[in-house]
Amino acid sequence: MQDTHDLAHDRITRITRIVSDHLEIEPDEIAPGDRFVEDHGADSLALIGVLAALEAEFKVGIDQSELPRMTDISSVDRVIAEISGW
């Protein structure tokens, strides 16, 4: 059984992959605190794509009203953890 640290690391890795795919950057070019819009030029269409991909990857429903909270990898992880109960 994986411990909490391993699960969190796995979740961050999966989130980073999804975000990097939709922002068209390499995963190692985005740090957990990098802001999607300000640091990487994400537009609203890219953010909606990220949201949809996160829902599919983690099998959760994320209301679009959560987007303002989802500004970087760390905040996305917090939202996913809250929604999924992890």
PDB file as gemmi writes it, atoms N, CA and C in Angstrom:
CRYST1    1.000    1.000    1.000  90.00  90.00  90.00 P 1                      
ATOM      1  N   MET A   1       0.834  -1.188   0.000  1.00  0.00           N  
ATOM      2  CA  MET A   1       0.000   0.000   0.000  1.00  0.00           C  
ATOM      3  C   MET A   1       0.880   1.253   0.000  1.00  0.00           C  
ATOM      4  N   GLN A   2       0.507   2.235  -0.831  1.00  0.00           N  
ATOM      5  CA  GLN A   2       1.291   3.465  -0.901  1.00  0.00           C  
ATOM      6  C   GLN A   2       0.991   4.343   0.307  1.00  0.00           C  
ATOM      7  N   ASP A   3       2.030   5.064   0.753  1.00  0.00           N  
ATOM      8  CA  ASP A   3       1.773   5.985   1.853  1.00  0.00           C  
ATOM      9  C   ASP A   3       1.271   7.319   1.294  1.00  0.00           C  
ATOM     10  N   THR A   4       0.852   8.194   2.187  1.00  0.00           N  
ATOM     11  CA  THR A   4       0.260   9.470   1.792  1.00  0.00           C  
ATOM     12  C   THR A   4       1.215  10.302   0.951  1.00  0.00           C  
ATOM     13  N   HIS A   5       2.493  10.297   1.311  1.00  0.00           N  
ATOM     14  CA  HIS A   5       3.485  11.069   0.557  1.00  0.00           C  
ATOM     15  C   HIS A   5       3.570  10.585  -0.881  1.00  0.00           C  
ATOM     16  N   ASP A   6       3.613   9.266  -1.079  1.00  0.00           N  
ATOM     17  CA  ASP A   6       3.679   8.699  -2.431  1.00  0.00           C  
ATOM     18  C   ASP A   6       2.442   9.052  -3.241  1.00  0.00           C  
ATOM     19  N   LEU A   7       1.267   8.985  -2.614  1.00  0.00           N  
ATOM     20  CA  LEU A   7       0.027   9.320  -3.313  1.00  0.00           C  
ATOM     21  C   LEU A   7       0.003  10.788  -3.719  1.00  0.00           C  
ATOM     22  N   ALA A   8       0.452  11.665  -2.823  1.00  0.00           N  
ATOM     23  CA  ALA A   8       0.496  13.094  -3.131  1.00  0.00           C  
ATOM     24  C   ALA A   8       1.482  13.366  -4.259  1.00  0.00           C  
ATOM     25  N   HIS A   9       2.630  12.717  -4.221  1.00  0.00           N  
ATOM     26  CA  HIS A   9       3.630  12.892  -5.276  1.00  0.00           C  
ATOM     27  C   HIS A   9       3.080  12.412  -6.618  1.00  0.00           C  
ATOM     28  N   ASP A  10       2.412  11.277  -6.611  1.00  0.00           N  
ATOM     29  CA  ASP A  10       1.801  10.738  -7.831  1.00  0.00           C  
ATOM     30  C   ASP A  10       0.750  11.708  -8.378  1.00  0.00           C  
ATOM     31  N   ARG A  11      -0.069  12.259  -7.503  1.00  0.00           N  
ATOM     32  CA  ARG A  11      -1.107  13.198  -7.915  1.00  0.00           C  
ATOM     33  C   ARG A  11      -0.481  14.453  -8.523  1.00  0.00           C  
ATOM     34  N   ILE A  12       0.561  14.988  -7.895  1.00  0.00           N  
ATOM     35  CA  ILE A  12       1.251  16.174  -8.417  1.00  0.00           C  
ATOM     36  C   ILE A  12       1.853  15.880  -9.783  1.00  0.00           C  
ATOM     37  N   THR A  13       2.441  14.705  -9.947  1.00  0.00           N  
ATOM     38  CA  THR A  13       3.037  14.321 -11.227  1.00  0.00           C  
ATOM     39  C   THR A  13       1.971  14.271 -12.317  1.00  0.00           C  
ATOM     40  N   ARG A  14       0.832  13.686 -12.006  1.00  0.00           N  
ATOM     41  CA  ARG A  14      -0.262  13.590 -12.974  1.00  0.00           C  
ATOM     42  C   ARG A  14      -0.821  14.966 -13.312  1.00  0.00           C  
ATOM     43  N   ILE A  15      -0.987  15.823 -12.321  1.00  0.00           N  
ATOM     44  CA  ILE A  15      -1.480  17.187 -12.546  1.00  0.00           C  
ATOM     45  C   ILE A  15      -0.491  17.949 -13.418  1.00  0.00           C  
ATOM     46  N   THR A  16       0.792  17.850 -13.113  1.00  0.00           N  
ATOM     47  CA  THR A  16       1.822  18.557 -13.875  1.00  0.00           C  
ATOM     48  C   THR A  16       1.811  18.119 -15.335  1.00  0.00           C  
ATOM     49  N   ARG A  17       1.669  16.823 -15.577  1.00  0.00           N  
ATOM     50  CA  ARG A  17       1.622  16.315 -16.949  1.00  0.00           C  
ATOM     51  C   ARG A  17       0.436  16.910 -17.705  1.00  0.00           C  
ATOM     52  N   ILE A  18      -0.725  16.926 -17.079  1.00  0.00           N  
ATOM     53  CA  ILE A  18      -1.926  17.463 -17.717  1.00  0.00           C  
ATOM     54  C   ILE A  18      -1.754  18.949 -18.020  1.00  0.00           C  
ATOM     55  N   VAL A  19      -1.290  19.703 -17.035  1.00  0.00           N  
ATOM     56  CA  VAL A  19      -1.114  21.143 -17.228  1.00  0.00           C  
ATOM     57  C   VAL A  19      -0.086  21.414 -18.327  1.00  0.00           C  
ATOM     58  N   SER A  20       1.022  20.717 -18.293  1.00  0.00           N  
ATOM     59  CA  SER A  20       2.059  20.948 -19.302  1.00  0.00           C  
ATOM     60  C   SER A  20       1.555  20.601 -20.695  1.00  0.00           C  
ATOM     61  N   ASP A  21       0.757  19.542 -20.830  1.00  0.00           N  
ATOM     62  CA  ASP A  21       0.180  19.190 -22.132  1.00  0.00           C  
ATOM     63  C   ASP A  21      -0.693  20.317 -22.666  1.00  0.00           C  
ATOM     64  N   HIS A  22      -1.541  20.856 -21.808  1.00  0.00           N  
ATOM     65  CA  HIS A  22      -2.490  21.880 -22.253  1.00  0.00           C  
ATOM     66  C   HIS A  22      -1.857  23.262 -22.427  1.00  0.00           C  
ATOM     67  N   LEU A  23      -0.783  23.518 -21.703  1.00  0.00           N  
ATOM     68  CA  LEU A  23      -0.083  24.802 -21.876  1.00  0.00           C  
ATOM     69  C   LEU A  23       1.041  24.679 -22.895  1.00  0.00           C  
ATOM     70  N   GLU A  24       1.217  23.472 -23.423  1.00  0.00           N  
ATOM     71  CA  GLU A  24       2.220  23.187 -24.448  1.00  0.00           C  
ATOM     72  C   GLU A  24       3.634  23.559 -24.006  1.00  0.00           C  
ATOM     73  N   ILE A  25       3.970  23.102 -22.797  1.00  0.00           N  
ATOM     74  CA  ILE A  25       5.316  23.267 -22.263  1.00  0.00           C  
ATOM     75  C   ILE A  25       5.766  21.923 -21.699  1.00  0.00           C  
ATOM     76  N   GLU A  26       7.052  21.768 -21.515  1.00  0.00           N  
ATOM     77  CA  GLU A  26       7.581  20.533 -20.946  1.00  0.00           C  
ATOM     78  C   GLU A  26       7.275  20.487 -19.451  1.00  0.00           C  
ATOM     79  N   PRO A  27       7.003  19.301 -18.908  1.00  0.00           N  
ATOM     80  CA  PRO A  27       6.697  19.200 -17.469  1.00  0.00           C  
ATOM     81  C   PRO A  27       7.767  19.807 -16.569  1.00  0.00           C  
ATOM     82  N   ASP A  28       9.044  19.714 -16.967  1.00  0.00           N  
ATOM     83  CA  ASP A  28      10.105  20.271 -16.117  1.00  0.00           C  
ATOM     84  C   ASP A  28      10.217  21.793 -16.224  1.00  0.00           C  
ATOM     85  N   GLU A  29       9.394  22.396 -17.087  1.00  0.00           N  
ATOM     86  CA  GLU A  29       9.382  23.858 -17.224  1.00  0.00           C  
ATOM     87  C   GLU A  29       8.355  24.517 -16.314  1.00  0.00           C  
ATOM     88  N   ILE A  30       7.619  23.721 -15.542  1.00  0.00           N  
ATOM     89  CA  ILE A  30       6.603  24.281 -14.663  1.00  0.00           C  
ATOM     90  C   ILE A  30       6.855  23.813 -13.229  1.00  0.00           C  
ATOM     91  N   ALA A  31       6.993  24.768 -12.341  1.00  0.00           N  
ATOM     92  CA  ALA A  31       7.200  24.482 -10.916  1.00  0.00           C  
ATOM     93  C   ALA A  31       5.850  24.531 -10.201  1.00  0.00           C  
ATOM     94  N   PRO A  32       5.730  23.878  -9.040  1.00  0.00           N  
ATOM     95  CA  PRO A  32       4.447  23.839  -8.328  1.00  0.00           C  
ATOM     96  C   PRO A  32       3.830  25.211  -8.061  1.00  0.00           C  
ATOM     97  N   GLY A  33       4.640  26.242  -7.885  1.00  0.00           N  
ATOM     98  CA  GLY A  33       4.109  27.572  -7.596  1.00  0.00           C  
ATOM     99  C   GLY A  33       3.977  28.487  -8.799  1.00  0.00           C  
ATOM    100  N   ASP A  34       4.377  28.018  -9.986  1.00  0.00           N  
ATOM    101  CA  ASP A  34       4.235  28.838 -11.193  1.00  0.00           C  
ATOM    102  C   ASP A  34       2.758  29.071 -11.479  1.00  0.00           C  
ATOM    103  N   ARG A  35       2.413  30.329 -11.727  1.00  0.00           N  
ATOM    104  CA  ARG A  35       1.027  30.670 -12.039  1.00  0.00           C  
ATOM    105  C   ARG A  35       0.778  30.437 -13.525  1.00  0.00           C  
ATOM    106  N   PHE A  36      -0.318  29.747 -13.820  1.00  0.00           N  
ATOM    107  CA  PHE A  36      -0.609  29.359 -15.194  1.00  0.00           C  
ATOM    108  C   PHE A  36      -0.737  30.567 -16.124  1.00  0.00           C  
ATOM    109  N   VAL A  37      -1.481  31.559 -15.713  1.00  0.00           N  
ATOM    110  CA  VAL A  37      -1.722  32.721 -16.569  1.00  0.00           C  
ATOM    111  C   VAL A  37      -0.517  33.656 -16.570  1.00  0.00           C  
ATOM    112  N   GLU A  38      -0.098  34.084 -15.402  1.00  0.00           N  
ATOM    113  CA  GLU A  38       0.951  35.085 -15.303  1.00  0.00           C  
ATOM    114  C   GLU A  38       2.322  34.567 -15.741  1.00  0.00           C  
ATOM    115  N   ASP A  39       2.662  33.332 -15.372  1.00  0.00           N  
ATOM    116  CA  ASP A  39       3.997  32.810 -15.663  1.00  0.00           C  
ATOM    117  C   ASP A  39       4.084  32.041 -16.980  1.00  0.00           C  
ATOM    118  N   HIS A  40       2.938  31.503 -17.444  1.00  0.00           N  
ATOM    119  CA  HIS A  40       2.990  30.660 -18.640  1.00  0.00           C  
ATOM    120  C   HIS A  40       2.009  31.085 -19.723  1.00  0.00           C  
ATOM    121  N   GLY A  41       1.323  32.203 -19.547  1.00  0.00           N  
ATOM    122  CA  GLY A  41       0.474  32.758 -20.600  1.00  0.00           C  
ATOM    123  C   GLY A  41      -0.758  31.942 -20.940  1.00  0.00           C  
ATOM    124  N   ALA A  42      -1.268  31.167 -19.998  1.00  0.00           N  
ATOM    125  CA  ALA A  42      -2.459  30.359 -20.263  1.00  0.00           C  
ATOM    126  C   ALA A  42      -3.658  31.260 -20.526  1.00  0.00           C  
ATOM    127  N   ASP A  43      -4.473  30.858 -21.496  1.00  0.00           N  
ATOM    128  CA  ASP A  43      -5.717  31.585 -21.745  1.00  0.00           C  
ATOM    129  C   ASP A  43      -6.889  30.753 -21.213  1.00  0.00           C  
ATOM    130  N   SER A  44      -8.084  31.314 -21.286  1.00  0.00           N  
ATOM    131  CA  SER A  44      -9.248  30.645 -20.705  1.00  0.00           C  
ATOM    132  C   SER A  44      -9.541  29.312 -21.387  1.00  0.00           C  
ATOM    133  N   LEU A  45      -9.307  29.208 -22.675  1.00  0.00           N  
ATOM    134  CA  LEU A  45      -9.545  27.952 -23.383  1.00  0.00           C  
ATOM    135  C   LEU A  45      -8.603  26.858 -22.871  1.00  0.00           C  
ATOM    136  N   ALA A  46      -7.342  27.191 -22.660  1.00  0.00           N  
ATOM    137  CA  ALA A  46      -6.378  26.220 -22.123  1.00  0.00           C  
ATOM    138  C   ALA A  46      -6.789  25.786 -20.721  1.00  0.00           C  
ATOM    139  N   LEU A  47      -7.262  26.729 -19.908  1.00  0.00           N  
ATOM    140  CA  LEU A  47      -7.658  26.392 -18.541  1.00  0.00           C  
ATOM    141  C   LEU A  47      -8.885  25.489 -18.509  1.00  0.00           C  
ATOM    142  N   ILE A  48      -9.824  25.709 -19.424  1.00  0.00           N  
ATOM    143  CA  ILE A  48     -10.996  24.828 -19.521  1.00  0.00           C  
ATOM    144  C   ILE A  48     -10.544  23.429 -19.947  1.00  0.00           C  
ATOM    145  N   GLY A  49      -9.572  23.360 -20.854  1.00  0.00           N  
ATOM    146  CA  GLY A  49      -9.020  22.069 -21.261  1.00  0.00           C  
ATOM    147  C   GLY A  49      -8.359  21.353 -20.099  1.00  0.00           C  
ATOM    148  N   VAL A  50      -7.618  22.096 -19.289  1.00  0.00           N  
ATOM    149  CA  VAL A  50      -6.992  21.518 -18.098  1.00  0.00           C  
ATOM    150  C   VAL A  50      -8.071  20.966 -17.171  1.00  0.00           C  
ATOM    151  N   LEU A  51      -9.106  21.737 -16.947  1.00  0.00           N  
ATOM    152  CA  LEU A  51     -10.188  21.320 -16.066  1.00  0.00           C  
ATOM    153  C   LEU A  51     -10.819  20.013 -16.554  1.00  0.00           C  
ATOM    154  N   ALA A  52     -11.125  19.940 -17.839  1.00  0.00           N  
ATOM    155  CA  ALA A  52     -11.738  18.733 -18.400  1.00  0.00           C  
ATOM    156  C   ALA A  52     -10.802  17.527 -18.280  1.00  0.00           C  
ATOM    157  N   ALA A  53      -9.533  17.730 -18.551  1.00  0.00           N  
ATOM    158  CA  ALA A  53      -8.560  16.640 -18.458  1.00  0.00           C  
ATOM    159  C   ALA A  53      -8.389  16.172 -17.014  1.00  0.00           C  
ATOM    160  N   LEU A  54      -8.404  17.105 -16.072  1.00  0.00           N  
ATOM    161  CA  LEU A  54      -8.317  16.733 -14.654  1.00  0.00           C  
ATOM    162  C   LEU A  54      -9.522  15.899 -14.235  1.00  0.00           C  
ATOM    163  N   GLU A  55     -10.705  16.303 -14.693  1.00  0.00           N  
ATOM    164  CA  GLU A  55     -11.910  15.544 -14.368  1.00  0.00           C  
ATOM    165  C   GLU A  55     -11.800  14.108 -14.881  1.00  0.00           C  
ATOM    166  N   ALA A  56     -11.330  13.959 -16.107  1.00  0.00           N  
ATOM    167  CA  ALA A  56     -11.190  12.622 -16.697  1.00  0.00           C  
ATOM    168  C   ALA A  56     -10.116  11.806 -15.979  1.00  0.00           C  
ATOM    169  N   GLU A  57      -8.980  12.424 -15.694  1.00  0.00           N  
ATOM    170  CA  GLU A  57      -7.859  11.724 -15.062  1.00  0.00           C  
ATOM    171  C   GLU A  57      -8.194  11.250 -13.651  1.00  0.00           C  
ATOM    172  N   PHE A  58      -8.838  12.127 -12.886  1.00  0.00           N  
ATOM    173  CA  PHE A  58      -9.101  11.813 -11.477  1.00  0.00           C  
ATOM    174  C   PHE A  58     -10.528  11.333 -11.223  1.00  0.00           C  
ATOM    175  N   LYS A  59     -11.324  11.254 -12.303  1.00  0.00           N  
ATOM    176  CA  LYS A  59     -12.704  10.764 -12.201  1.00  0.00           C  
ATOM    177  C   LYS A  59     -13.503  11.528 -11.144  1.00  0.00           C  
ATOM    178  N   VAL A  60     -13.431  12.856 -11.265  1.00  0.00           N  
ATOM    179  CA  VAL A  60     -14.163  13.749 -10.369  1.00  0.00           C  
ATOM    180  C   VAL A  60     -14.863  14.813 -11.210  1.00  0.00           C  
ATOM    181  N   GLY A  61     -15.847  15.451 -10.623  1.00  0.00           N  
ATOM    182  CA  GLY A  61     -16.480  16.599 -11.249  1.00  0.00           C  
ATOM    183  C   GLY A  61     -15.947  17.861 -10.592  1.00  0.00           C  
ATOM    184  N   ILE A  62     -15.463  18.781 -11.417  1.00  0.00           N  
ATOM    185  CA  ILE A  62     -14.934  20.041 -10.889  1.00  0.00           C  
ATOM    186  C   ILE A  62     -15.749  21.168 -11.508  1.00  0.00           C  
ATOM    187  N   ASP A  63     -16.447  21.913 -10.674  1.00  0.00           N  
ATOM    188  CA  ASP A  63     -17.252  23.023 -11.163  1.00  0.00           C  
ATOM    189  C   ASP A  63     -16.346  24.129 -11.689  1.00  0.00           C  
ATOM    190  N   GLN A  64     -16.751  24.762 -12.773  1.00  0.00           N  
ATOM    191  CA  GLN A  64     -15.937  25.843 -13.347  1.00  0.00           C  
ATOM    192  C   GLN A  64     -15.733  26.991 -12.371  1.00  0.00           C  
ATOM    193  N   SER A  65     -16.584  27.089 -11.367  1.00  0.00           N  
ATOM    194  CA  SER A  65     -16.408  28.143 -10.364  1.00  0.00           C  
ATOM    195  C   SER A  65     -15.132  27.937  -9.546  1.00  0.00           C  
ATOM    196  N   GLU A  66     -14.539  26.747  -9.624  1.00  0.00           N  
ATOM    197  CA  GLU A  66     -13.279  26.465  -8.933  1.00  0.00           C  
ATOM    198  C   GLU A  66     -12.073  27.024  -9.681  1.00  0.00           C  
ATOM    199  N   LEU A  67     -12.229  27.365 -10.963  1.00  0.00           N  
ATOM    200  CA  LEU A  67     -11.086  27.821 -11.762  1.00  0.00           C  
ATOM    201  C   LEU A  67     -10.303  28.981 -11.142  1.00  0.00           C  
ATOM    202  N   PRO A  68     -10.957  29.992 -10.570  1.00  0.00           N  
ATOM    203  CA  PRO A  68     -10.178  31.080  -9.962  1.00  0.00           C  
ATOM    204  C   PRO A  68      -9.249  30.610  -8.836  1.00  0.00           C  
ATOM    205  N   ARG A  69      -9.579  29.520  -8.181  1.00  0.00           N  
ATOM    206  CA  ARG A  69      -8.722  28.962  -7.119  1.00  0.00           C  
ATOM    207  C   ARG A  69      -7.577  28.141  -7.690  1.00  0.00           C  
ATOM    208  N   MET A  70      -7.700  27.705  -8.923  1.00  0.00           N  
ATOM    209  CA  MET A  70      -6.752  26.780  -9.528  1.00  0.00           C  
ATOM    210  C   MET A  70      -5.732  27.556 -10.363  1.00  0.00           C  
ATOM    211  N   THR A  71      -4.828  28.228  -9.686  1.00  0.00           N  
ATOM    212  CA  THR A  71      -3.895  29.135 -10.354  1.00  0.00           C  
ATOM    213  C   THR A  71      -2.515  28.532 -10.593  1.00  0.00           C  
ATOM    214  N   ASP A  72      -2.195  27.447  -9.897  1.00  0.00           N  
ATOM    215  CA  ASP A  72      -0.888  26.802 -10.017  1.00  0.00           C  
ATOM    216  C   ASP A  72      -1.032  25.326  -9.654  1.00  0.00           C  
ATOM    217  N   ILE A  73       0.027  24.562  -9.813  1.00  0.00           N  
ATOM    218  CA  ILE A  73      -0.018  23.123  -9.548  1.00  0.00           C  
ATOM    219  C   ILE A  73      -0.451  22.839  -8.107  1.00  0.00           C  
ATOM    220  N   SER A  74       0.104  23.567  -7.164  1.00  0.00           N  
ATOM    221  CA  SER A  74      -0.218  23.332  -5.755  1.00  0.00           C  
ATOM    222  C   SER A  74      -1.691  23.576  -5.454  1.00  0.00           C  
ATOM    223  N   SER A  75      -2.254  24.652  -5.998  1.00  0.00           N  
ATOM    224  CA  SER A  75      -3.666  24.936  -5.723  1.00  0.00           C  
ATOM    225  C   SER A  75      -4.579  23.943  -6.438  1.00  0.00           C  
ATOM    226  N   VAL A  76      -4.184  23.471  -7.613  1.00  0.00           N  
ATOM    227  CA  VAL A  76      -4.963  22.434  -8.294  1.00  0.00           C  
ATOM    228  C   VAL A  76      -4.967  21.170  -7.443  1.00  0.00           C  
ATOM    229  N   ASP A  77      -3.809  20.824  -6.897  1.00  0.00           N  
ATOM    230  CA  ASP A  77      -3.714  19.648  -6.038  1.00  0.00           C  
ATOM    231  C   ASP A  77      -4.652  19.777  -4.841  1.00  0.00           C  
ATOM    232  N   ARG A  78      -4.701  20.942  -4.228  1.00  0.00           N  
ATOM    233  CA  ARG A  78      -5.594  21.160  -3.080  1.00  0.00           C  
ATOM    234  C   ARG A  78      -7.056  20.969  -3.477  1.00  0.00           C  
ATOM    235  N   VAL A  79      -7.452  21.523  -4.621  1.00  0.00           N  
ATOM    236  CA  VAL A  79      -8.846  21.397  -5.075  1.00  0.00           C  
ATOM    237  C   VAL A  79      -9.175  19.929  -5.350  1.00  0.00           C  
ATOM    238  N   ILE A  80      -8.290  19.230  -6.054  1.00  0.00           N  
ATOM    239  CA  ILE A  80      -8.514  17.805  -6.343  1.00  0.00           C  
ATOM    240  C   ILE A  80      -8.627  17.014  -5.038  1.00  0.00           C  
ATOM    241  N   ALA A  81      -7.744  17.297  -4.085  1.00  0.00           N  
ATOM    242  CA  ALA A  81      -7.779  16.591  -2.803  1.00  0.00           C  
ATOM    243  C   ALA A  81      -9.086  16.861  -2.067  1.00  0.00           C  
ATOM    244  N   GLU A  82      -9.557  18.092  -2.078  1.00  0.00           N  
ATOM    245  CA  GLU A  82     -10.818  18.435  -1.411  1.00  0.00           C  
ATOM    246  C   GLU A  82     -11.995  17.718  -2.053  1.00  0.00           C  
ATOM    247  N   ILE A  83     -12.050  17.768  -3.375  1.00  0.00           N  
ATOM    248  CA  ILE A  83     -13.173  17.181  -4.097  1.00  0.00           C  
ATOM    249  C   ILE A  83     -13.197  15.669  -3.960  1.00  0.00           C  
ATOM    250  N   SER A  84     -12.029  15.068  -4.040  1.00  0.00           N  
ATOM    251  CA  SER A  84     -11.955  13.611  -4.020  1.00  0.00           C  
ATOM    252  C   SER A  84     -11.922  13.040  -2.607  1.00  0.00           C  
ATOM    253  N   GLY A  85     -11.684  13.882  -1.614  1.00  0.00           N  
ATOM    254  CA  GLY A  85     -11.619  13.424  -0.231  1.00  0.00           C  
ATOM    255  C   GLY A  85     -10.284  12.773   0.139  1.00  0.00           C  
ATOM    256  N   TRP A  86      -9.225  13.054  -0.632  1.00  0.00           N  
ATOM    257  CA  TRP A  86      -7.902  12.465  -0.359  1.00  0.00           C  
ATOM    258  C   TRP A  86      -7.226  13.191   0.750  1.00  0.00           C  
TER     259      TRP A  86                                                      
END                                                                             
